[in-house]
Amino acid sequence: MGNETTIFQYAFKEGLWAVLFVSLYYYQLKESRRLQEEAKQREDKLTSFIHDITKQFAILTQQYKNIAQDVNDIKVSIRERKGGTP
């Protein structure tokens, strides 16, 4: 906070426009930091969501493979009962 005080003291010596400029500059810096933090939080949430979706997709893929194998086994069993060749 010491640097800000020094900068504002110089700005006061230079006049109203300098004070307004420095105030706007500091406001813009703080706002930029806040927006960056919000963007980081949003990015973290999206990354977590993507990881969760990836895990769910892997589970669905395995379930699909299991169902496909079960269907294939049923087909083979039906063919064998009919006396056909697989």
PyMOL commands that place a pseudoatom at each C-alpha (Angstrom):
pseudoatom trace, name=CA, resn=MET, resi=1, chain=A, elem=C, hetatm=0, pos=[0.000, 0.000, 0.000]
pseudoatom trace, name=CA, resn=GLY, resi=2, chain=A, elem=C, hetatm=0, pos=[3.037, 2.241, 0.420]
pseudoatom trace, name=CA, resn=ASN, resi=3, chain=A, elem=C, hetatm=0, pos=[3.620, 2.488, -3.333]
pseudoatom trace, name=CA, resn=GLU, resi=4, chain=A, elem=C, hetatm=0, pos=[-0.003, 3.443, -3.947]
pseudoatom trace, name=CA, resn=THR, resi=5, chain=A, elem=C, hetatm=0, pos=[0.198, 6.219, -1.372]
pseudoatom trace, name=CA, resn=THR, resi=6, chain=A, elem=C, hetatm=0, pos=[3.352, 7.591, -2.965]
pseudoatom trace, name=CA, resn=ILE, resi=7, chain=A, elem=C, hetatm=0, pos=[1.821, 7.471, -6.434]
pseudoatom trace, name=CA, resn=PHE, resi=8, chain=A, elem=C, hetatm=0, pos=[-1.328, 9.209, -5.237]
pseudoatom trace, name=CA, resn=GLN, resi=9, chain=A, elem=C, hetatm=0, pos=[0.753, 11.893, -3.500]
pseudoatom trace, name=CA, resn=TYR, resi=10, chain=A, elem=C, hetatm=0, pos=[2.525, 12.637, -6.783]
pseudoatom trace, name=CA, resn=ALA, resi=11, chain=A, elem=C, hetatm=0, pos=[-0.801, 12.587, -8.601]
pseudoatom trace, name=CA, resn=PHE, resi=12, chain=A, elem=C, hetatm=0, pos=[-2.267, 15.114, -6.143]
pseudoatom trace, name=CA, resn=LYS, resi=13, chain=A, elem=C, hetatm=0, pos=[0.683, 17.389, -6.824]
pseudoatom trace, name=CA, resn=GLU, resi=14, chain=A, elem=C, hetatm=0, pos=[0.042, 17.147, -10.570]
pseudoatom trace, name=CA, resn=GLY, resi=15, chain=A, elem=C, hetatm=0, pos=[-3.646, 17.954, -10.363]
pseudoatom trace, name=CA, resn=LEU, resi=16, chain=A, elem=C, hetatm=0, pos=[-7.129, 16.557, -10.617]
pseudoatom trace, name=CA, resn=TRP, resi=17, chain=A, elem=C, hetatm=0, pos=[-6.644, 14.785, -13.965]
pseudoatom trace, name=CA, resn=ALA, resi=18, chain=A, elem=C, hetatm=0, pos=[-3.625, 12.910, -12.675]
pseudoatom trace, name=CA, resn=VAL, resi=19, chain=A, elem=C, hetatm=0, pos=[-5.571, 11.795, -9.599]
pseudoatom trace, name=CA, resn=LEU, resi=20, chain=A, elem=C, hetatm=0, pos=[-8.475, 10.669, -11.778]
pseudoatom trace, name=CA, resn=PHE, resi=21, chain=A, elem=C, hetatm=0, pos=[-6.131, 8.803, -14.115]
pseudoatom trace, name=CA, resn=VAL, resi=22, chain=A, elem=C, hetatm=0, pos=[-4.329, 7.015, -11.278]
pseudoatom trace, name=CA, resn=SER, resi=23, chain=A, elem=C, hetatm=0, pos=[-7.643, 6.163, -9.602]
pseudoatom trace, name=CA, resn=LEU, resi=24, chain=A, elem=C, hetatm=0, pos=[-9.022, 4.742, -12.839]
pseudoatom trace, name=CA, resn=TYR, resi=25, chain=A, elem=C, hetatm=0, pos=[-5.789, 2.818, -13.406]
pseudoatom trace, name=CA, resn=TYR, resi=26, chain=A, elem=C, hetatm=0, pos=[-5.945, 1.169, -9.972]
pseudoatom trace, name=CA, resn=TYR, resi=27, chain=A, elem=C, hetatm=0, pos=[-9.638, 0.433, -10.395]
pseudoatom trace, name=CA, resn=GLN, resi=28, chain=A, elem=C, hetatm=0, pos=[-8.920, -1.220, -13.748]
pseudoatom trace, name=CA, resn=LEU, resi=29, chain=A, elem=C, hetatm=0, pos=[-6.142, -3.336, -12.222]
pseudoatom trace, name=CA, resn=LYS, resi=30, chain=A, elem=C, hetatm=0, pos=[-8.388, -4.553, -9.406]
pseudoatom trace, name=CA, resn=GLU, resi=31, chain=A, elem=C, hetatm=0, pos=[-11.251, -5.269, -11.796]
pseudoatom trace, name=CA, resn=SER, resi=32, chain=A, elem=C, hetatm=0, pos=[-8.916, -7.168, -14.109]
pseudoatom trace, name=CA, resn=ARG, resi=33, chain=A, elem=C, hetatm=0, pos=[-7.685, -9.319, -11.227]
pseudoatom trace, name=CA, resn=ARG, resi=34, chain=A, elem=C, hetatm=0, pos=[-11.257, -10.043, -10.171]
pseudoatom trace, name=CA, resn=LEU, resi=35, chain=A, elem=C, hetatm=0, pos=[-12.245, -11.051, -13.698]
pseudoatom trace, name=CA, resn=GLN, resi=36, chain=A, elem=C, hetatm=0, pos=[-9.193, -13.266, -14.014]
pseudoatom trace, name=CA, resn=GLU, resi=37, chain=A, elem=C, hetatm=0, pos=[-10.075, -15.014, -10.756]
pseudoatom trace, name=CA, resn=GLU, resi=38, chain=A, elem=C, hetatm=0, pos=[-13.658, -15.571, -11.947]
pseudoatom trace, name=CA, resn=ALA, resi=39, chain=A, elem=C, hetatm=0, pos=[-12.366, -16.944, -15.240]
pseudoatom trace, name=CA, resn=LYS, resi=40, chain=A, elem=C, hetatm=0, pos=[-9.995, -19.286, -13.373]
pseudoatom trace, name=CA, resn=GLN, resi=41, chain=A, elem=C, hetatm=0, pos=[-12.841, -20.573, -11.193]
pseudoatom trace, name=CA, resn=ARG, resi=42, chain=A, elem=C, hetatm=0, pos=[-15.037, -21.077, -14.259]
pseudoatom trace, name=CA, resn=GLU, resi=43, chain=A, elem=C, hetatm=0, pos=[-12.205, -22.895, -16.036]
pseudoatom trace, name=CA, resn=ASP, resi=44, chain=A, elem=C, hetatm=0, pos=[-11.663, -25.156, -13.017]
pseudoatom trace, name=CA, resn=LYS, resi=45, chain=A, elem=C, hetatm=0, pos=[-15.374, -26.025, -12.930]
pseudoatom trace, name=CA, resn=LEU, resi=46, chain=A, elem=C, hetatm=0, pos=[-15.408, -26.799, -16.651]
pseudoatom trace, name=CA, resn=THR, resi=47, chain=A, elem=C, hetatm=0, pos=[-12.277, -28.918, -16.364]
pseudoatom trace, name=CA, resn=SER, resi=48, chain=A, elem=C, hetatm=0, pos=[-13.842, -30.877, -13.514]
pseudoatom trace, name=CA, resn=PHE, resi=49, chain=A, elem=C, hetatm=0, pos=[-17.019, -31.319, -15.562]
pseudoatom trace, name=CA, resn=ILE, resi=50, chain=A, elem=C, hetatm=0, pos=[-15.026, -32.618, -18.534]
pseudoatom trace, name=CA, resn=HIS, resi=51, chain=A, elem=C, hetatm=0, pos=[-13.192, -35.109, -16.318]
pseudoatom trace, name=CA, resn=ASP, resi=52, chain=A, elem=C, hetatm=0, pos=[-16.513, -36.327, -14.902]
pseudoatom trace, name=CA, resn=ILE, resi=53, chain=A, elem=C, hetatm=0, pos=[-17.989, -36.685, -18.395]
pseudoatom trace, name=CA, resn=THR, resi=54, chain=A, elem=C, hetatm=0, pos=[-14.892, -38.589, -19.508]
pseudoatom trace, name=CA, resn=LYS, resi=55, chain=A, elem=C, hetatm=0, pos=[-15.282, -41.036, -16.612]
pseudoatom trace, name=CA, resn=GLN, resi=56, chain=A, elem=C, hetatm=0, pos=[-18.970, -41.501, -17.402]
pseudoatom trace, name=CA, resn=PHE, resi=57, chain=A, elem=C, hetatm=0, pos=[-18.161, -42.072, -21.082]
pseudoatom trace, name=CA, resn=ALA, resi=58, chain=A, elem=C, hetatm=0, pos=[-15.623, -44.743, -20.129]
pseudoatom trace, name=CA, resn=ILE, resi=59, chain=A, elem=C, hetatm=0, pos=[-18.255, -46.473, -18.002]
pseudoatom trace, name=CA, resn=LEU, resi=60, chain=A, elem=C, hetatm=0, pos=[-20.800, -46.304, -20.837]
pseudoatom trace, name=CA, resn=THR, resi=61, chain=A, elem=C, hetatm=0, pos=[-18.240, -47.666, -23.279]
pseudoatom trace, name=CA, resn=GLN, resi=62, chain=A, elem=C, hetatm=0, pos=[-17.599, -50.671, -21.049]
pseudoatom trace, name=CA, resn=GLN, resi=63, chain=A, elem=C, hetatm=0, pos=[-21.328, -51.238, -20.611]
pseudoatom trace, name=CA, resn=TYR, resi=64, chain=A, elem=C, hetatm=0, pos=[-21.780, -51.084, -24.391]
pseudoatom trace, name=CA, resn=LYS, resi=65, chain=A, elem=C, hetatm=0, pos=[-19.052, -53.680, -24.847]
pseudoatom trace, name=CA, resn=ASN, resi=66, chain=A, elem=C, hetatm=0, pos=[-20.702, -55.917, -22.263]
pseudoatom trace, name=CA, resn=ILE, resi=67, chain=A, elem=C, hetatm=0, pos=[-24.097, -55.599, -23.961]
pseudoatom trace, name=CA, resn=ALA, resi=68, chain=A, elem=C, hetatm=0, pos=[-22.553, -56.253, -27.383]
pseudoatom trace, name=CA, resn=GLN, resi=69, chain=A, elem=C, hetatm=0, pos=[-20.881, -59.395, -26.034]
pseudoatom trace, name=CA, resn=ASP, resi=70, chain=A, elem=C, hetatm=0, pos=[-24.148, -60.534, -24.420]
pseudoatom trace, name=CA, resn=VAL, resi=71, chain=A, elem=C, hetatm=0, pos=[-26.022, -60.016, -27.712]
pseudoatom trace, name=CA, resn=ASN, resi=72, chain=A, elem=C, hetatm=0, pos=[-23.347, -61.941, -29.571]
pseudoatom trace, name=CA, resn=ASP, resi=73, chain=A, elem=C, hetatm=0, pos=[-23.570, -64.783, -27.022]
pseudoatom trace, name=CA, resn=ILE, resi=74, chain=A, elem=C, hetatm=0, pos=[-27.362, -64.869, -27.423]
pseudoatom trace, name=CA, resn=LYS, resi=75, chain=A, elem=C, hetatm=0, pos=[-27.030, -65.030, -31.219]
pseudoatom trace, name=CA, resn=VAL, resi=76, chain=A, elem=C, hetatm=0, pos=[-24.572, -67.908, -30.956]
pseudoatom trace, name=CA, resn=SER, resi=77, chain=A, elem=C, hetatm=0, pos=[-26.846, -69.722, -28.511]
pseudoatom trace, name=CA, resn=ILE, resi=78, chain=A, elem=C, hetatm=0, pos=[-29.896, -69.297, -30.787]
pseudoatom trace, name=CA, resn=ARG, resi=79, chain=A, elem=C, hetatm=0, pos=[-27.940, -70.540, -33.823]
pseudoatom trace, name=CA, resn=GLU, resi=80, chain=A, elem=C, hetatm=0, pos=[-26.706, -73.555, -31.890]
pseudoatom trace, name=CA, resn=ARG, resi=81, chain=A, elem=C, hetatm=0, pos=[-30.256, -74.449, -30.824]
pseudoatom trace, name=CA, resn=LYS, resi=82, chain=A, elem=C, hetatm=0, pos=[-31.461, -74.210, -34.423]
pseudoatom trace, name=CA, resn=GLY, resi=83, chain=A, elem=C, hetatm=0, pos=[-28.605, -76.389, -35.513]
pseudoatom trace, name=CA, resn=GLY, resi=84, chain=A, elem=C, hetatm=0, pos=[-27.067, -73.693, -37.686]
pseudoatom trace, name=CA, resn=THR, resi=85, chain=A, elem=C, hetatm=0, pos=[-23.448, -72.685, -37.952]
pseudoatom trace, name=CA, resn=PRO, resi=86, chain=A, elem=C, hetatm=0, pos=[-22.214, -69.555, -36.229]
for i in range(1, 86): cmd.bond("trace and resi %d" % i, "trace and resi %d" % (i + 1))
show_as sticks, trace
zoom trace
